[in-house]
């Protein structure tokens, strides 16, 4: 009885092995070097970028809300006494990071606290 591999010409066997190695190499280079991505990781990246854009858009509004508050100087002093890690919570509780029609985003509040602290 003969084995099927014995019936395969050596050049065909080499071509198949080369094709498999080449396909694996192209896949590796595509994902590792060329920036290919799966649909799920692309969607996750898009969500992260969208959230970052929201923060970038809303944090300055929050900071302006804080600065134009009737008791801004009092609140600034209280913010200065608050631990850095808790300043976002201070901003959120004060309502400056709450935009009309939405709930507070803790990341917006944190970014707002950084902006207010720097000004």
C-alpha angles and dihedrals in degrees: 000000000000127000118237090232089060089057094052114096112243092237092056090049090051091047092052092048090048092050092051093048091045093050091050090048093050090049092049094047092045095053099033102038112012096050100246112164140185121252093249094051091046090052091048091050090049091051091050092049092047091050091049089051090052090051091048091051100043103037093072090050089051091049090050090049089053094047094048094047112121090239097039096135092051091048092047090055091049091048090052090055092049119095112257092242090055099044093092089055090049090053092046093049090049089059096234093119095049110101121203111275096013142077124249117279110213091211091055089049091051093049089046091052090053091050094048092046092053095049 
